[in-house]
Amino acid sequence: MNRTYEVVTVLSPALGEEGLAAASAKIQALIASAGEIVSYDEWGRKRLAYEVDDQHEGHYALTTFRSGPEFPKELERVLKITEGVLRFLVIRKED
């Protein structure tokens, strides 16, 4: 049974425009390979509440997707090791 999830990613602006686009495309492709992307909302560059890895700003994006219950753990694993990802949060939405 597929469930609905949301993931907010904060990418390092030090990646540059091309790097941000490549990292976003990689994350979107990973999600699309295991489920269905419902919506993608790019929030853009915002100031962080506190400094993370010597960065004061981050590039935010929200992705809503549907997948099986085992995929979010894999997504978290990949995001932890992906270059340029400062922070992320995956939550399950109530259906």
C-alpha positions in Angstrom: 0.0 0.0 0.0 1.4 3.4 -1.0 1.5 6.2 1.4 2.0 10.0 1.0 5.2 11.5 2.3 6.8 15.0 2.2 10.5 15.6 2.2 12.1 19.1 2.7 15.7 19.3 1.6 18.1 22.1 2.4 21.0 22.2 -0.1 24.2 24.2 0.2 24.2 27.3 -2.0 28.0 26.7 -2.4 27.1 24.1 -5.0 26.3 26.9 -7.5 23.4 27.0 -9.9 24.5 23.9 -11.9 25.2 22.0 -8.7 21.9 22.8 -7.2 20.1 21.8 -10.3 22.0 18.5 -10.5 21.5 17.7 -6.8 17.7 18.4 -7.1 17.5 16.3 -10.3 19.3 13.4 -8.5 16.9 13.6 -5.6 13.8 13.8 -7.8 15.0 10.8 -9.9 15.6 8.7 -6.8 12.0 9.5 -5.6 10.5 8.9 -9.1 12.3 5.5 -9.3 10.6 4.2 -6.2 7.3 6.0 -6.2 5.3 8.8 -7.7 6.0 12.5 -7.3 2.8 14.4 -6.5 4.2 17.9 -6.3 7.6 19.7 -6.2 7.8 23.2 -4.7 11.2 25.1 -4.9 11.3 27.6 -2.0 14.6 29.1 -3.1 17.4 30.6 -1.0 16.5 31.4 2.6 18.5 32.3 5.7 19.1 29.4 8.1 18.1 29.7 11.7 21.6 28.7 12.7 24.9 28.1 10.9 25.3 24.6 9.4 28.7 23.6 7.9 29.8 27.3 7.9 26.7 28.2 5.8 24.3 31.0 6.7 21.8 30.3 3.9 20.3 27.2 2.2 18.3 26.4 -0.9 15.0 24.9 0.2 12.7 22.5 -1.7 9.6 20.6 -0.7 8.6 17.4 -2.5 5.4 15.5 -1.9 5.4 11.9 -3.1 3.7 8.5 -2.8 5.6 5.3 -2.2 5.7 2.1 -0.2 6.5 2.3 3.5 10.1 1.0 3.1 11.3 3.7 0.7 11.6 6.7 3.2 14.4 4.9 5.1 16.3 4.4 1.8 15.7 8.1 0.9 17.1 9.2 4.3 20.2 7.0 3.8 20.9 8.4 0.4 20.4 12.0 1.5 22.8 11.6 4.5 25.6 10.7 2.1 24.7 13.1 -0.8 27.2 15.9 -1.3 25.7 19.4 -0.7 22.7 18.3 1.4 22.8 20.4 4.6 19.6 19.1 6.2 16.4 17.1 5.3 13.2 16.0 6.9 11.0 13.2 5.7 7.5 12.9 7.2 4.4 10.8 6.5 1.3 12.8 5.7 -2.1 11.6 7.0 -4.2 10.2 4.1 
